[in-house]
Amino acid sequence: MTVGHGASVTLGRHQTLQQAAQLLAAHGMDAVDVVDECGGSVGRCTWRMLLWAVAHGMDRMMTVEDVLAAFSIEGGTEPKEDGTEAPDAKEDSRATAELERLRRELEETHRLAETMKTVLDAAYEGVVVVDGDGVVREINRAYCQFLGIRREDAIGKHVTEVIENTRLHICVQSGIPERGYIQKIYGQPMVVHRIPIWRDGKVIGAIGMLIFQGVSEVYEIFRRLQELSREASRKEKNGAAAPKQEAATSAAVGVERIIGRHPTIVAVKQMIQRAARVPSTVLITGESGTGKEVAARAIHEGGPRADGPFVSINCAAIPEALLEAELFGYEDGAFTGARKGGKPGKFQLAHGGTLFLDEIGDMPLAMQAKMLRVLEEKKVEKVGGISGTEVDVRIIAATNKPLEEMVRGGTFREDLFYRLNIIRIHLPPLRERKSDIPALIAHHMERLCQQYGVRGKSFSKEAMEVLVSYSWPGNIRELVNVIEWLISMVEGEKIEREHLPAYLSAIQPMAASMQYGGVNIADRWKEMVYQSERERIAAALVAANGNKAEAARRLGIHRSTLYEKLKKYGF
């Protein structure tokens, strides 16, 4: 295509039908000459020819030369002598509206492309886009100025030939976003983001962003935040508690605890932020392993009670006989084995903060009645006590059971359900937000590697595709367990498809309720978890020489919980 000042507009014979339509629409022309490589004329492309091609269903990517040849043989039919239109003329008429629609669509696409280019060039941050092979397809003016190159010198080259120390091509292979990483360019440490572009479960490219605030400026901002944190700690707490407060500032708090950008999880984050601002009771629902306690902590940390305690209790893990004492506490001598001096309950420990009641659906009916009374009167009475104690506690409950059905079946009190179900937040299962899987893997991989003191690992593209396509019946908990297993079992720094547990590759993408080998996948996963837990308990008992209190301490669980598990697994 030749377009220049004082020069005629022509079309190359190898250009496509779509490019011909774009050229005629852009210049308001009815026809354009088609030339070969030497500039010699090979024909003329007209709107009539384009209409004829559309009417005959020709591919938009067909070359103009081929269309000219076909049109010269079959096209250009004139009206018949009797005044009726020839078949091609009728098809041309029917195709006019379609071609006009295509023209408007092309114009709109052209305007959008120009707008996006303007936005990119106006951005202060450097932006580069690569395709699935790591080849640069777009780079904005800011990045070119920083690198000291021209845009045309970068387009079409592999990103490693354009940007020093880049990992953008690795991001394409792994599918894992890398936000806030340090990259040295021309000897200067810079903060960069690398974000993969997913389409239909495949990585088709990646976006790289260069944040022009150098690392020294970031350190200065961080230093100021630390200083503000120390100032607040000195005012609100004693000197011994101050270091803990400083350490806490570096961890994710509030809604930042929840990883993901899928629309469903974004909506959940917005509900959490709104719920955090008011003192109302919250009921969190969702399948096991979806992160209900994480959401509860986010609500607590995002509200006015953030400086108060966050106390959690699993209503399903504590025997019915002990649940009342755990929740409300007990007086000295209230029952055989009671601790001397008594013990405060979870409600008292959570005074001024939040009490998280996990697995509320497993609470016995008798205990539900007492719970309702406490919620209404805001007073607790210890086991063996004679007077009530006022408590100021926000309640957040969670369950993976259908409470509405339990109410209809008489296994859950209707009045307690309505008392808890003021703000309802439902956490979606992981299979419904698969686009968040790479970000979750990256987050937990980094967290666990730091916790265990090992070097970080990356995933091959094939391994990541398996992880994204798997149905994850155990949700985020199962995902974290798989990552922990990979960290422990894979020797190298790159995780390939063959390193993944066999069942991940064997099971094709499906809903959690579907069958695999005659066994429900969720049940199969539960069996694996139960077996793993049984082996851990057995190992702890051996290490503790049969001392159950010591075994419980090693496992990080309460002794009463260990007794329940020993009974459950038949020890």
LODOPA-678917 format. One record per residue: x, y, z of N, C-alpha, C, O in turn; residue in one letter. Coordinates in steps of 0.1 Angstrom, whole numbers, plus 5000, padded with zeros to 4 digits. Example, Ala and Ser with C-alpha at 12.3 -4.5 7.8 and 13.67 -1.06 7.14 Angstrom:
% residues 2
513249435078512349555078513249675078514249675085A 512849785071513749895071512950005079513450115080S 
This chain:
% residues 571
500949885000500050005000500950125000501850145008M 500650214991501450334990500550454993499650484986T 500950535003500150655007501150755011501950735021V 501250865005502250965008501851105003500951114995G 502551205008502251335004502551354989503751334985H 501551394981501751414967501851284959502051294947G 501651174965501751044958500350974957499451004966A 500150894946498850834945498750714954499750664959S 497450674957497250564966497050434958496250434949V 497850334961497750204954497650094964497850114976T 497349974959497249854967498049744962498049714950L 498849684970499749574966498949444963497849424969G 499349374953498549254948498449144959497549064959R 499449144969499449044979498649094992498649015002H 498149214992497449255003496049195004495549144993Q 495449195015494149115017492949195014492949325012T 491849125012490549185010490149285021489649395018L 490449245033490149335044490949465044490449575046Q 492249455040493049575039492549665028492649785029Q 492049605017491549685006490249765011490149875007A 489449695018488249765023488649875033488049985033A 489649855041490049955050490650075043490350195047Q 491350055032491950165024490850245018490950365018L 489950175011488850255005488050335015487650445012L 487750275026486950345036487750465042487150565044A 489050445045489850545051489950675042490050785047A 490050655029490250765019488950805012489050895003H 487850735015486650775008486650754993486050834985G 487350644989487550624974486550514970486150434977M 486250514956485350414950486250304944485750194942D 487450334941488350234934489850274937490150384940A 490650174936492150194938492850094929492449984927V 494050144923494850064914495549954923496049984934D 495649834917496449724923497749714915497649694903V 498849704922500149704915500949584920500649534931V 501949544912502849444916504049504923504049624926D 505049414926506249464933507049574926507749654932E 506949574913507649674905506849804902507249894896C 505649804908504749924906503949914893503150004890G 503949794886503149784874501749744878501449674887G 500849804870499349784873498949644869499349594859S 498249574878497749444876496149434876495549334874V 495549554878494149564879493649674887494449764892G 492349674889491749784897490749724907489849654903R 490849764919489949714930488849814932489149934935C 487549774931486449864932485549814944485649704948T 484649914948483649874958482749754953482349664960W 482449764940481649654934482349524935481649424939R 483649514933484349394935484349344949484149224952M 484449434959484349404973483049344977482849254984L 481949414971480549364974480349224968479749144975L 480949204956480749074950481548964958481048854960W 482749004964483448904972482748864985482748754989A 482148974991481348945003480148865000479848765008V 479448894989478248814986478648664983477748584986A 479848644978480248504976480948434987481448324986H 480948504999481448445011482948425011483448335017G 483648515004485148495003485848535017485348625024M 486948475020487648495032488248635031488748685021D 488148715043488648845043490148855041490748955038R 490848745044492248735043492748695029493948675027M 491848675020492248635006492948755000492548875002M 493948724991494648834985493848904974492948844968T 494149034972493449104962493649044948492749044940V 494848994946495148934933494248814930493748804918E 493948734940493048614938491648664936490848604928D 491248774943489848824941489648884927488648864921V 490748954922490649014909490448904899489748914889L 491248794900491148684891489748614890489248594880A 489248594902487848534903486848624898485848584891A 486948754901485948854896485948874881484948894875F 487148864875487248884861486648764853486148784842S 486548644860485948534853484448524856483648494846I 483948554868482548534872481848664875480648664875E 482548774878481848894883481348984872481548954860G 480749094876480349204867479249184858479149234847G 478249094862477149064854476249184853475949254863T 475749214840474849334838473449284839473149164839E 472449384840471049344840470649274827471249294817P 469649184828469149114817468349204808467949314812K 468049164795467249244786465849264791465249364788E 465249174798463849184803463749284815462649304820D 464949334819464949434830465049374844465249444854G 465149244845465349184858466849174861467649184853T 467049174874468449174879469049034877468448934880E 470349024874471048904874471248854888471248934897A 471548724890471748674903472848744911472648774923P 473948774904475048844912474648984916475049024927D 473849054908473349184912472449174924472549264933A 471649074925470849054937471649034949471449084960K 472748944948473648924959474349044963474549074975E 474749124953475349254956474449344965474949404974D 473149344961472249424968472149374983472149454992S 472049244984471949194998473249215006473149225018R 474349224999475649235006475949375010476849405018A 475249475004475549615007475449655021476349715027T 474349605028474249635042475349575050475849635060A 475649445047476749385054478049455053478849465062E 478349495040479649565038479649705045480749745050L 478549765046478449895053478649875068479349945075E 478149755073478349725087479849695090480349745100R 480449625081481849595082482649725082483649745089L 482249815073482949945072482950025085483950075090R 481750025091481550095104482350025115482950095123R 482349895114483149815124484649845123485349865133E 485149855111486549885108486850025113487950045119L 485950115110486250255115486250265130487150325136E 485350195137485350195151486650125157487150175166E 487050015150488249945155489450035153490350045161T 489450105142490550205139490650315150491650345155H 489450365153489350475164489850415177490550485185R 489350295180489750235193491250215194491950245204L 491850165183493250145182494050275184495050275191A 493550375177494250505179494150565193495150615198E 492950535199492850585213493750505222494450575231T 493850375221494750295229496150335227496950335237M 496550365215497950405212498250545219499350565224K 497250635219497450765225497550745240498450805247T 496750655246496850635260498150575264498850615274V 498650475256499950415259501050515258501950515267L 501050595248502150695246502050805257503050865260D 500850835262500750935272501150885286501350965295A 501150755288501450695301502850735305503850725297A 503050755318504350785324505150665326506350665324Y 504450555329505150425330505450365317504750385307E 506550285316506850215304506050095302505850015312G 505450065290504649955288505049885275505349945265V 505249745277505549665265504649545265504349495275V 504249505253503449385251504149285242504649325231V 504149165247504749055239503748945236502748935243V 503948865225503048765221503448635228504348635237D 502848525224503148395231504548345229504948255236G 505248395219506648355216507648455223508848435221D 507148555230508048655236508548755227509448835230G 507848775215508148875205507449005208506249005211V 508149115208507549245211506549285200506849295188V 505249305204504249355195503849495197503249555188R 504149555209503849695211504749745222504949665232E 505149865221505949925232505650075231505650135220I 505450145243505050285242506250375242507450335244N 505950505240507050605239507850615251509050635250R 507250605263508050625276509050515277510250545281A 508750395274509750285275510850305264511950275267Y 510450345252511450365242512450475246513650465244C 511950585252512750695256513750645267514950685267Q 513250565276514050515287515150425282516350425286F 514850335272515750245266516650315256517750255252L 516250425251517050495241516950435227517950425220G 515750375224515650315211514350365204513650445210I 514250335191513050375184512050255184512450145185R 510750295183509750185184509850085173509749965175R 510150135161510350035150511549945151511549835145E 512449985159513649895162513349785172514049685173D 512249805180511849705190510749605185510749485188A 509849655177508749575172509249465164510049485155I 508749335167509149225159510349145164510649045160G 511049205174512249145180511849065193510849105199K 512648965196512348895209512648995220513649075220H 511948985231512049085242513349085248513849185253V 514048965248515448965254516449045246517449085251T 516149075233517049155225516749305227517549385223E 515649335234515249475235515449525250515949635252V 515049435260515149485274516049395282516049275281I 516949465289517949395296517449325309516549375316E 517849195311517449125323515949095324515449075335N 515249095313513849075313513448935316514248845313T 512248915322511748785325510348775319509548685322R 510048865310508648865304508448745296507248695296L 509348685289509248565281508948445291508248355287H 509648455303509448345313508048355318507348255321I 507548475320506148495325505148435315504148385319C 505448445302504548385292504548235293503548175292V 505748175296505848035297505147975310504447875309Q 505348045321504748005334503348045336502547975343S 502948155330501548205333501348265346500248295350G 502448295354502348345367502748495367503748535362I 501848575372502148725373503248755383503348685393P 504048855380505148895388504949045391505349125382E 504449085402504149225405505149275415505449205425R 505749395413506649455422508049385423508649395433G 508449325412509749265412510849375408510549475402Y 512049345412513249435410513949385397514349265397I 514249475388514949435376515949545373515649665373Q 517149505371518249595368518249625353518449535344K 518149755350518249795336519349915335519150015342I 520349885327521449985326522050005340522450115344Y 522049905348522749905361521849975372522249985384G 520650015369519750085378518649985382517949935373Q 518449955395517349875399516049945397515850055402P 515049875390513749935388512649835393512849715393M 511549895396510349815400509549785387509149875380V 509249655385508549615373507349525377507349455387V 506349525368505249425368505249345356505549405345H 504949215357504849135345503549055346503348975356R 502649075337501249025338500948935326500948995315I 500748805327500348725316498948755310498148795318P 498848735297497448755291496948615288497448545280I 495848585295495148455293493948465283493248565284W 493748365275492548355266492248215264493048135259R 491048175268490548035266491547935273491747825267D 492047975285492847875292494247875287495047785292G 494647955278496047955273496648095275495948195274K 497948095277498748225277499048265263499748195256V 498548375259498848425245499748545244500148585234I 500248585256501248695256501348745270500948685280G 502048865272502248925285502449075284502849125273A 502149145294502349285295503449315305503349265316I 504349395302505349445311505249585314505049665305G 505349625327505249765331506449805339506849735348M 507049915335508249965341507850085350507450185345L 507950075363507550185372508850265374509850225379I 508750395370509950475369510450535383511450585383F 509650515393510150545406511250435410510950315411Q 512450475411513550385413513450315427512650365435G 514150205429514150135442514450225454513950205464V 515450315452515750405463514550485468514450515480S 513750525458512550605462511550515469510850555479E 511450385465510550295471510950265486510150265495V 512250245487512850225501512550345510512250335522Y 512650465504512350585512510850595517510550625528E 509950555507508550545511508350445522507650465532I 508950325520508850225530509450265544508850235554F 510550335544511150385556510150485563510050475575R 509450565555508550665561507350585568506850625578R 506850485561505750405566506150335579505450325589L 507450285580507950215592507950315603507650285615Q 508450435600508550545610507150575616506950595628E 506150595607504850615611504250505620503550525630L 504550385616504150265624504750265638504050245648S 506050295639506750305652506150415660505950395672R 505850525654505250635661503850595668503550625679E 503050525659501750485664501850375675501050375685A 502850295673503050185683503450245697503050195707S 504350345696504750405709503650475716503550475729R 502650525709501550595715500450495720499950525731K 500250385713499150305717499550185725498750125733E 500750135724501150015731502550045739503150145737K 502849945747504149965754505249925745505049875734N 506449945750507649925742507849775738508349745727G 507349685746507549545743506649495731507049405723A 505449565730504549525719504949595706504449555695A 505749695706506049775694506649695683506249715672A 507649615686508249535675507249445668507349425656P 506249395675505249305669504449385659504049345648K 504149515663503349595655504049635642503449635631Q 505349655643506149685631506249575622506149585610E 506349455627506449335619505149315611505049265600A 504049345618502749325612502449415600501649385592A 503149535600502849625589503349575576502749615565T 504249475575504749425563503849315557504049285545S 502849265565502049155560500749215554500349325558A 500149135545498949185539497849185550497749085558A 497049285550495949295560494649335552494649375541V 493549305559492249345553491949275541492349155539G 491349335531490949275519492049235510491949155501V 493249285513494449255506494849105508495649045501E 494349045519494548905521494048815510494448705508R 492948865504492248785494492848805480492848915475I 493348695474494048705462493148675450492348575451I 493148755440492348725428491748855422491448955429G 491448845409490848955402489648915394489148995386R 489248785395488048745388486848825393486748865405H 485848855384484748945388483948895400483548975408P 483848765402483148715414483948745427483248775437T 485248735426486048755439486148905441486248955452I 486148985430486149135432484849175439484949265447V 483749115435482449145442482549105456481949185465A 483148995459483248955473484149055481483849095492V 485249105475486049205482485249335485485449385496K 484449375475483649495478482649475489482449565497Q 482049355490481149325501481849325514481349365524M 483049265514483849265527484249405531484149435543I 484549495522484949625526483749695532483849775541Q 482549675526481349735531480949675545480549745554R 481049545546480749475559481649525570481249525581A 482949555566483949585577483549725583483949745595A 482849805577482549935582481349945592481250035599R 480549835593479449825602479649715611480349615609V 478949715623479149615633478149495632478149405640P 477449485621476449375619477149235619478249225615S 476349135623476749005622476848955607476048995599T 477948875604478148835591478148685590478648615599V 477448625580477448485577478248465564477848505554L 479348385565480148355553479848205549479948115557I 479448185537479148055532480048015520480648105514T 480147895518481047845507481547705510481447655521G 482047645499482547505501483747505510484447605512E 484147385515485247375523486547405515486747365504S 487447485522488647525515488647645507489647675500G 487547725507487447845499488047965506488148075500T 488447955519489048065526488148145534488248275534G 487248085541486248155549486848225561486448345564K 487848165567488548235578489348355573489448455580E 489948335562490648455556489748575553490148685556V 488548545548487548645546487148715559486948835560A 486948625570486548675583487648775589487348875594A 488948735587490048815592490048945584490349055590R 489748945571489749065563488749155568488949275568A 487549105572486449195577486949255590486749375592I 487549175599487949225612489049335610488949435617H 490049305601491149405600490749525592491449625593E 489649525585489249635577488249725585487849825579G 487949695597486949775604487449845617488749835619G 486649905624487049975636487549895648488249945657P 487349755647487749665657489149605654489549505661R 489849655644491049595639492149585650492949495651A 492149685660493049675671492749585682493549555691D 491449525681491049435691491349295687491949275676G 491149195696491449055693490548995682489449025681P 491148895675490348815666490448675671491548615671F 489348615676489348485683488548395674487448425670V 489148275671488448175662488148045670488948005678S 487047985667486747855673485947775662485047825655I 486347645661485747555652484747475659485047395667N 483447505656482347445664482247295661481647215669C 482847245650482847105647483947025653483846905654A 485047095657486147025662486146995677487046925683A 485247055684485147045699483946965703482846985698I 484146865712483046785716481946865722482146965728P 480746815721479546885726479646915741479247025745E 480246825748480346845763481246955767481147015777A 482246985758483247085761482947225754483547325757L 482047225744481847345736481347465745481847575743L 480447435754479947545762481047605771481147735772E 481947525777483047575785483947655776484547755781A 484247605764485147675755484647815751485347915750E 483347825748482747945744482548045756482848165754L 482047995767481648085778482548085790482448175799F 483547985790484447975801483747905813482647865812G 484547885823484047815835484647865848485747925848Y 483947845859484447885872485347775878485247665874E 486047815888486847725896485947615902485047645908D 486347485899485547375904484247345898483447275903G 484047405886482747385879482547235875481347195875A 483547165872483447025869484746955871485747015873F 484746825871485946745874487046775863486746765851T 488146805867489246835858489346985854490147025846G 488447065860488447205857489747275862490247235873A 490247365854491547435858491247515871490247585872R 492247515880492147595892492147735889492947795881K 491147805894490947945892490047975880489648095877G 489547865873488647885862489347925849490547935849G 488547955839489147985826488148075819486948045818K 488548185812487648265804487348195791488148115786P 486148225786485748165774486048245762486648355763G 485748195750486148265738485448405737486048495731K 484248415742483548545741484248645749484448765744F 484748615761485448705769486848745763487248855763Q 487448645757488748665751488648755739489548835735L 487448755733487248835721486648975724486249045715A 486549005737485849135741486649255734487849265735H 485849335727486349455720486849415706487349505699G 486649295702487149245689486149165682484949195682G 486549055676485748975667485848825671486948775674T 484648755672484648615674484248545662483148575656L 485048455656484748385644484248245648485048165653F 483048215644482448085647482448005634481548015626L 483547925633483647835621482747715622482547665633D 482247665611481447545610480247555620479947465627E 479547675619478447695628477347595626476547575634I 477247535614476247445610476347315618475347235619G 477547285625477747165632477447185647477647095655D 477047305651476747335665475447265670474447265663M 475547195681474347115686473147215689473347325692P 471947155688470747235690470747305703470347415705L 471147225714471047285727472047405729471747495735A 473147395722474147495722473647615714473947735717M 472847595704472347705696471447795704471447915702Q 470647735713469747815721470547905730470148025732A 471647855736472447935745473148045737473348155742K 473548015725474248105716473348225713473648335713M 472048185709471048295706470848385718470748505716L 470848335730470548415742471748515743471548635747R 472948465741474148555743474148665733474448775736V 473748625720473748725710472748835712472948955709L 471548795718470548895721470848975733470549105733E 471348915744471548985757472949045758473149135766E 473849005749475249045750475849025764476649105769K 475548915770476048865783476348725782475648645776K 477448685789477748535790477848505805478248575813V 477448375807477548325820478348195820478048105813E 479448195828480448085828479747965833478747965841K 480247845829479747725835480147715849481247735853V 479147695858479247695872479147835878479347855890G 478947935870478848075875477348105879476448035876G 477248225886475948265890475548395885474348445887I 476448465878476048595873476648605859477648545855S 476048695851476548715837477548825836477648915845G 478348825825479348925823479048985809478948915799T 479049115808478749185796479949165786481149185791E 479649145774480749135764480449215752479249225748V 481449275746481249355734482049285722483249305721D 481349205715481949115705481149125692479949125692V 481949135681481349125668481348975664482448915665R 480248925659480148785655480248765640479548835632I 481248685635481248635621481148485621482048415628I 480148435615479948285614480248235600480148315590A 480548105599480848055586480347905586480347835596A 480047865574479547725572479647675558479647765549T 479847545556479747495542478547415540478347335531N 477547425550476347345549475147435545475247555548K 474147385540472947455536472047485548471247405551P 472247595554471547625567470047635564469247595573L 469647695553468247705550467547565550466447545555E 468247465544467647325544467647275558466747195562E 468747305566468747255580467647315588467147245597M 467347445585466247505593464947435589464147405598V 464747405576463447335573463447195578462347135582R 464647125580464646995585464746995601464646885607G 464747105607464747115621466047085628466047065641G 467147085621468447065627469247195630470347195635T 468647305626469247435629468147535632467147545625F 468347605644467247695648466947815638467947875634R 465747835635465347935626465648075632466148165624E 465448095645465748225650467148255651467548375648D 468048155653469448185653469948205638470848295636L 469348135629469748155615469448305611470348365605F 468348355614468048495610468848595618469148705613Y 469248555630470148645638471548655632472248755633R 471948535626473348535620473348585606474248645601L 472248565598472148595584471748735581470748765574N 472548835587472248975585473049025572472449075563I 474348995572475149025560475648885555476348815562I 475248855543475648715537476648735527476548815518R 477848665528478848665518479148525514479448445522I 479048505501479248365496480648365488480848445479H 481548275492482848265485482648155474482248045477L 483048195462482948105451483947995451485048015456P 483647875446484747765446485847805436485547885427P 486947745437488047785428487847745414488347815405L 487047645411486747605397485947705390485947705377R 485347805397484547905391485348035389484748135383E 486548035393487448155391488848105387489848145394R 488948025377490147965373491248065369492448035370K 490848185364491848285360492648335372493648395370S 492148305384492948355396493948245400494748275409D 493948125394494848025399496348055398497048035407I 496748115386498248155386498648255397499648235403P 497748355400498148445410498148385424498948415432A 497248285426497148215439498448125441499048125451L 498848065430499947975430501248065433502048025441I 501348175426502548265428502548315443503648315449A 501448355448501348405462501848295472502648325480H 501148185471501448075481502848015479503447965489H 503348005466504647955464505648045471506547995478M 505548175469506448275475506348265491507448265497E 505148255496504948255510505548125516506248135527R 505348015510505847885516507347875514508047815523L 507847925503509347915501510048005512511047965517C 509448115515510048205526509948135539510848135547Q 508748065541508548005554509547885556510047865567Q 509747815546510647695547512147725544512947635545Y 512347845540513747885537514347815525515547785525G 513547805514514047735502513947835491513147935492V 514647815480514647905468513247885461512747775461R 512847995455511547985448511647905435512647885430G 510447845431510447765420509447825409508547895413K 509747795397508847845386508147725379508647605381S 507147745372506347645365506547655350506547765344F 506647535344506647535329505147565324504247555332S 505047605312503747645306502847525307501647535309K 503347405304502547285304502047245318500847205319E 502947265328502447235341501447335346500447295353A 501547465342500547565346499247535339498147555346M 499247485327497947455320497247345327496047345328E 497947245332497347135339496747185352495547155355V 497447275359496947325372495647415370494747415378L 495647485359494547575356493347495351492147525355V 493547385344492447305339491847205350490647165348S 492547175360492047085371490847145378490847275380Y 489947065383488747115389488847165403487947235408S 489847125411490147165424488947145434488347245438W 488447025436487347005445487647045459486747075467P 488947045463489347085476489647235477490047285488G 489447305466489547455465490947495469491947435467N 491047615475492347675478493147595488494447585487I 492547525497493247445506493947335499495147305502R 493347265489493947165481495047225473496147165472E 494847345467495947405459497147435468498247405463L 497047485480498147505489498847375493500047375493V 498047275495498647145498499547095486500647035489N 499047115474499847065462501047145461502147095458V 501047275463502247365463503247315473504447315470I 502747295485503647245496504347115492505447095495E 503547025486504146895482505146925471506246855472W 504947005462505847035451507147095457508247065452L 507047185466508247255472509047145479510347155479I 508447045485509146945493509746835484510846785487S 509046805473509446685465510246715452510946635447M 510146835447510846875434512246935438512347025445V 513246865432514646915435515047035428515647125434E 514747045415515147165407514347285410513447295419G 514647395402513947525404512847535395512047635396E 512647445385511547455376510647325377511147215377K 509347355378508347245380507747215366507147295360I 508047085362507447045349506246965351505846935362E 505546935340504246865341504446725348503546685356R 505546655345505746525351506046535366505946425373E 506346645371506546665386505246665393505146645406H 504146705387502846715393502346585398502546485392L 501546585409500846455413500046395402499446465394P 500146265401499546195389498146225388497646235376A 497346235399495946255397495546385391494446405385Y 496446485392496146615385496046605370495246665364L 496946525365497046505350496046405345495546415334S 495746315354494746205350493346255349492646205340A 492946345358491546395358491446505349492146605349I 490446495339490246605330489346705337488746675347Q 489346835332488546935338487046895339486446845329P 486546905351485146865353484646925366485446975374M 483346925368482746975381483146875392483346755390A 483146935404483446855416482546735418482946635424A 481246745413480246645416480346525406479746425408S 481246535395481346435385482146315391482846335400M 481946205384482546085389483946055382484046095370Q 484845995389486145955383486445815388486645795400Y 486345715378486545585382485545535392485845445400G 484345585391483245535400483245605413482345565422G 484145695416484245755429484145905427484745965418V 483345965436483246115435484646175438485346135447N 485046275430486346335431486546395445487546385451I 485546475450485646535463485846435473486646455483A 485146315472485346215482486746155481487346115492D 487146135469488546085467489546175473490546125479R 489446305472490346395478490246395493491346395500W 489046385498488946375513489646255518490246255529K 489546135511490246015515491746045516492345995525E 492246115506493646145506494046225518495146205524M 493246335520493546425532493446345545494346365553V 492446255546492246185559493446095561494046085572Y 493946025550495045935551496346015555497145965563Q 496546135549497646215552497646255567498646255574S 496446295572496246345586496546225595497146245605E 496046115592496245995600497745965602498245925613R 498445975590499945945591500646045599501546015606E 500246175598500846285606500646255621501546275629R 499346215625499046195639499946075644500446075655I 500045965636500745855640502245885642502845845652A 502745975633504146015634504446095647505446085653A 503446185650503546265662503546185674504246215684A 502646085675502645995686503945915688504345905700L 504445875677505745805678506845895683507645855692V 506946015678507946115682507746155697508746185703A 506546155702506246195715506246075725505846085736A 506645955720506645835728505345805734505245755746N 504245825727502945795732502245905740501145895744G 503046015743502446115752501546205744501946275734N 500246195747499246265738499346415740499046485730K 499646465751499746605753500846665744500746765738A 502046595745503146635737502846615722503246705714E 502146515718501746495704500846605699501046655688A 499946645707499046755704499846885702499546965693A 500846905711501647025709502447025696502547125690R 502946905693503746895681502846925668503246975658R 501546875669500646895658500047035657499447075647L 500147105668499647245669498147245671497447335666G 497547145678496147135680495847115695496847085703I 494647145699494247125713494246975716493946895708H 494446945729494546805733493146735731493046615727R 492046815734490746755732490446725717489846625713S 491046805708490946785694491646655690491146585681T 492846635696493546515693492846395697492846295690L 492146395709491346285713490246245703490046135701Y 489646355698488546335688489146265676488546175670E 490246315671490846255659491346115662491346025653K 491846085674492345945677491145855676491245735671L 489945905681488745815681488345805666487845695662K 488445915659487945915645488745815636488145745628K 490045805638490945725630491245585636491945505631Y 490545555648490645425654491945395660492445275660G 492645495666493945465673493645405686494545375694F 
